[in-house]
Amino acid sequence: MIRLIEVGPRDGLQNEAITVPTADKVQFINALSESGVDEIEASAFVSPKWVPQLADANDVLAQIQRRPNVTYSALVPNEKGLDRALAANVDKIAVFTAASEKFNRKNINASVARSLVRFVPVIRRAKEANLPIRGYVSTSFWCPYSGKIEPEAVVDVVQNLVDLGVDDISIGDTIGKAVPEEVDALLEQILPIVPAERLAMHFHNTYGHAVENVLRSYELGIRAFDASVGGVGGCPYAPSSLGNVPTEQVVMALREAGEEVSVDLDKMAAAREILSGALGRLLHATSPLP
């Protein structure tokens, strides 16, 4: 069964220069909740100084209309963020690190090893609260500062996250440069230590390979994918990172591959229209090739 994690409200918005009003974010998430996606990453409890777009995370979580069949998750960087997430009654948290040392220092001002140490109390307390935990591994293929990332570096981070007790892991192509052969090479090393049902793939479409990479991951047994309605998104710490793979495009590609995907594309279009209005530009169901 395919599981789609809609990251538009968090990863999609975090890099936008136009501040989206809380009311528009709530309307957007409510529309996404009607579309049939399994999980919505609603916001991030990070410092407003670094990501001002998501400063209203508590208000957003308090105002959305939650559906019982949708998981509402949020990114947390530390215990302070976890405190806010718990107060907001999130269904799931996500912690984040990278396979690249240079990227991690740019992103969270810490080494990979230090970021993992920071997770220990966060994961412990989340488990005490019976919250599922996702671990993000950014720059799993290429880094804007270090270039090609070897699979062994990613595997090392993944193994550490497993040892810390995360429930599932999202493997991120942060700058969108991966090709299917690199997906093969990485998953060949990860799947022996983490079963496919605990993995998700997170592709950006900077070079037009995101859908190919989704399909190659699918062929290798992956059934969970991060995506963003209308392809909106990017990373503030990866200047060459453009939009995420559009959720609509992932749905269509997997259906063409013979999968049943329980997403209503008309309702997804309604959510896309809300976000288009909030951002002041037209978003499309498919990404143009570079």
LUMFIDREN-401604 format. One record per residue (C-alpha): residue number from 0; residue in one letter; x, y, z. Coordinates in steps of 0.25 Angstrom, whole numbers, always signed. Layout:
// LUMFIDREN-401604
R  num  residu     px     py     pz
R  NUM       a      X      Y      Z
...
//
This chain:
// LUMFIDREN-401604
R  num  residu     px     py     pz
R    0       m     +0     +0     +0
R    1       i     +5    +14     -4
R    2       r     +7    +24     +7
R    3       l     +8    +39     +3
R    4       i    +14    +49    +13
R    5       e    +10    +63     +8
R    6       v    +21    +72    +12
R    7       g    +15    +85     +6
R    8       p    +11    +92    +18
R    9       r    +26    +91    +24
R   10       d    +36    +88    +14
R   11       g    +28    +94     +3
R   12       l    +26   +108    +10
R   13       q    +39   +109    +18
R   14       n    +47   +115     +7
R   15       e    +36   +125     +2
R   16       a    +39   +140     +3
R   17       i    +24   +143     +4
R   18       t    +19   +141    +18
R   19       v     +7   +133    +17
R   20       p     -4   +137    +27
R   21       t     -8   +126    +38
R   22       a    -22   +126    +33
R   23       d    -18   +122    +19
R   24       k     -9   +111    +24
R   25       v    -20   +106    +32
R   26       q    -29   +106    +20
R   27       f    -18    +99    +12
R   28       i    -16    +88    +22
R   29       n    -31    +86    +23
R   30       a    -32    +84     +8
R   31       l    -21    +74     +8
R   32       s    -27    +67    +19
R   33       e    -39    +64    +10
R   34       s    -30    +59     -2
R   35       g    -27    +46     +3
R   36       v    -12    +47     +7
R   37       d     -8    +39    +19
R   38       e     +1    +49    +26
R   39       i     +2    +64    +26
R   40       e    +15    +71    +31
R   41       a     +7    +83    +37
R   42       s    +19    +91    +41
R   43       a    +32    +92    +49
R   44       f    +35    +96    +63
R   45       v    +48   +103    +60
R   46       s    +53   +117    +63
R   47       p    +45   +128    +57
R   48       k    +59   +135    +55
R   49       w    +63   +125    +45
R   50       v    +50   +121    +39
R   51       p    +40   +132    +41
R   52       q    +30   +126    +31
R   53       l    +27   +115    +41
R   54       a    +27   +124    +54
R   55       d    +12   +121    +55
R   56       a    +13   +106    +57
R   57       n     +5   +106    +70
R   58       d     -6   +114    +64
R   59       v     -7   +106    +51
R   60       l     -8    +93    +59
R   61       a    -18    +98    +68
R   62       q    -27   +103    +57
R   63       i    -27    +92    +47
R   64       q    -39    +82    +46
R   65       r    -32    +69    +48
R   66       r    -37    +56    +41
R   67       p    -36    +43    +49
R   68       n    -29    +36    +37
R   69       v    -19    +46    +35
R   70       t     -6    +48    +43
R   71       y     -2    +62    +46
R   72       s    +13    +63    +48
R   73       a    +23    +74    +51
R   74       l    +38    +76    +50
R   75       v    +46    +78    +64
R   76       p    +60    +82    +65
R   77       n    +62    +80    +80
R   78       e    +55    +79    +94
R   79       k    +50    +93    +93
R   80       g    +43    +90    +80
R   81       l    +38    +77    +86
R   82       d    +31    +84    +97
R   83       r    +24    +93    +87
R   84       a    +20    +81    +79
R   85       l    +15    +74    +91
R   86       a     +7    +86    +95
R   87       a     +1    +86    +80
R   88       n     -3    +72    +81
R   89       v     +4    +67    +69
R   90       d     +2    +52    +65
R   91       k    +17    +50    +61
R   92       i    +30    +57    +61
R   93       a    +42    +58    +52
R   94       v    +56    +60    +55
R   95       f    +66    +64    +44
R   96       t    +81    +62    +41
R   97       a    +89    +61    +29
R   98       a    +99    +51    +23
R   99       s   +108    +63    +19
R  100       e   +116    +70    +30
R  101       k   +117    +83    +23
R  102       f   +102    +83    +21
R  103       n    +99    +80    +35
R  104       r   +108    +91    +40
R  105       k   +101   +101    +31
R  106       n    +87    +96    +34
R  107       i    +88    +94    +49
R  108       n   +101    +98    +53
R  109       a   +106    +85    +58
R  110       s   +113    +73    +53
R  111       v   +106    +60    +49
R  112       a   +110    +53    +62
R  113       r   +106    +65    +71
R  114       s    +92    +66    +64
R  115       l    +90    +51    +67
R  116       v    +94    +54    +82
R  117       r    +83    +65    +82
R  118       f    +73    +55    +78
R  119       v    +75    +46    +90
R  120       p    +66    +53   +100
R  121       v    +56    +57    +89
R  122       i    +54    +43    +85
R  123       r    +53    +38    +99
R  124       r    +43    +48   +103
R  125       a    +35    +46    +90
R  126       k    +34    +31    +93
R  127       e    +30    +34   +107
R  128       a    +18    +42   +101
R  129       n    +15    +30    +91
R  130       l    +19    +39    +79
R  131       p    +24    +32    +66
R  132       i    +37    +38    +62
R  133       r    +42    +40    +48
R  134       g    +57    +43    +45
R  135       y    +61    +51    +33
R  136       v    +74    +49    +26
R  137       s    +77    +61    +17
R  138       t    +88    +61     +5
R  139       s    +87    +46     +4
R  140       f    +92    +47    -10
R  141       w    +98    +61    -13
R  142       c   +102    +73     -5
R  143       p   +102    +87     -9
R  144       y   +116    +89     -2
R  145       s   +122    +75     -2
R  146       g   +118    +69    -15
R  147       k   +115    +55    -17
R  148       i   +112    +47     -4
R  149       e   +116    +33     -3
R  150       p   +106    +23     +1
R  151       e   +114    +18    +13
R  152       a   +112    +32    +19
R  153       v    +97    +31    +18
R  154       v    +97    +17    +23
R  155       d   +105    +21    +36
R  156       v    +95    +32    +39
R  157       v    +83    +23    +36
R  158       q    +89    +12    +45
R  159       n    +91    +22    +57
R  160       l    +76    +27    +55
R  161       v    +71    +13    +56
R  162       d    +80    +10    +68
R  163       l    +74    +23    +75
R  164       g    +60    +17    +73
R  165       v    +53    +25    +61
R  166       d    +41    +18    +55
R  167       d    +43    +22    +40
R  168       i    +54    +29    +32
R  169       s    +53    +39    +21
R  170       i    +64    +38    +11
R  171       g    +66    +52     +4
R  172       d    +71    +57     -9
R  173       t    +72    +71     -4
R  174       i    +78    +77    -17
R  175       g    +70    +69    -26
R  176       k    +82    +63    -34
R  177       a    +81    +48    -31
R  178       v    +78    +39    -43
R  179       p    +72    +25    -42
R  180       e    +85    +18    -43
R  181       e    +89    +25    -30
R  182       v    +76    +22    -24
R  183       d    +79     +7    -27
R  184       a    +93     +8    -21
R  185       l    +88    +15     -8
R  186       l    +76     +6     -5
R  187       e    +85     -6     -8
R  188       q    +93     -3     +4
R  189       i    +81     +2    +13
R  190       l    +71     -9    +11
R  191       p    +79    -19    +18
R  192       i    +79    -11    +31
R  193       v    +65     -4    +30
R  194       p    +53    -11    +24
R  195       a    +46     -4    +13
R  196       e    +33     -2    +21
R  197       r    +41     +7    +30
R  198       l    +47    +16    +19
R  199       a    +42    +28    +11
R  200       m    +48    +35     -1
R  201       h    +49    +50     -2
R  202       f    +52    +55    -16
R  203       h    +54    +69    -21
R  204       n    +52    +72    -36
R  205       t    +63    +82    -39
R  206       y    +69    +74    -50
R  207       g    +56    +67    -54
R  208       h    +59    +53    -49
R  209       a    +49    +52    -37
R  210       v    +38    +44    -43
R  211       e    +49    +34    -49
R  212       n    +55    +33    -35
R  213       v    +41    +31    -29
R  214       l    +38    +19    -39
R  215       r    +52    +13    -37
R  216       s    +50    +13    -22
R  217       y    +36     +7    -24
R  218       e    +42     -4    -32
R  219       l    +52     -7    -20
R  220       g    +40     -8    -10
R  221       i    +39     +6     -5
R  222       r    +24     +9     -3
R  223       a    +25    +23     +5
R  224       f    +28    +36     -2
R  225       d    +29    +50     +2
R  226       a    +23    +60     -8
R  227       s    +18    +74     -8
R  228       v     +5    +79    -15
R  229       g     +9    +87    -28
R  230       g    +24    +84    -26
R  231       v    +25    +96    -16
R  232       g    +38    +95     -7
R  233       g    +52    +97     -5
R  234       c    +63    +97     +5
R  235       p    +68   +110    +11
R  236       y    +82   +104    +13
R  237       a    +83    +98     -1
R  238       p    +82   +110    -11
R  239       s    +82   +100    -23
R  240       s    +70    +93    -17
R  241       l    +57    +96    -25
R  242       g    +43    +90    -23
R  243       n    +39    +76    -17
R  244       v    +33    +66    -26
R  245       p    +19    +69    -28
R  246       t     +9    +61    -20
R  247       e     +0    +60    -32
R  248       q    +11    +55    -41
R  249       v    +15    +44    -31
R  250       v     +0    +40    -31
R  251       m     -1    +39    -46
R  252       a    +13    +32    -48
R  253       l     +9    +21    -38
R  254       r     -4    +19    -43
R  255       e     +2    +17    -57
R  256       a    +11     +7    -50
R  257       g     -1     -1    -46
R  258       e     -3     +4    -32
R  259       e    -16     +8    -25
R  260       v    -13    +22    -19
R  261       s    -25    +27    -10
R  262       v    -23    +42    -14
R  263       d    -34    +50    -20
R  264       l    -27    +59    -30
R  265       d    -39    +68    -31
R  266       k    -38    +71    -16
R  267       m    -23    +72    -17
R  268       a    -25    +83    -28
R  269       a    -34    +90    -19
R  270       a    -23    +90     -8
R  271       r    -13    +95    -19
R  272       e    -22   +106    -23
R  273       i    -22   +111     -8
R  274       l     -7   +111     -8
R  275       s     -6   +118    -21
R  276       g    -15   +129    -16
R  277       a     -7   +131     -3
R  278       l     +7   +131    -11
R  279       g     +2   +140    -22
R  280       r     +6   +131    -33
R  281       l     +1   +119    -41
R  282       l     +5   +105    -36
R  283       h     +4    +93    -46
R  284       a     +2    +79    -44
R  285       t    +14    +75    -52
R  286       s    +28    +82    -51
R  287       p    +34    +87    -64
R  288       l    +47    +81    -68
R  289       p    +59    +90    -65
//
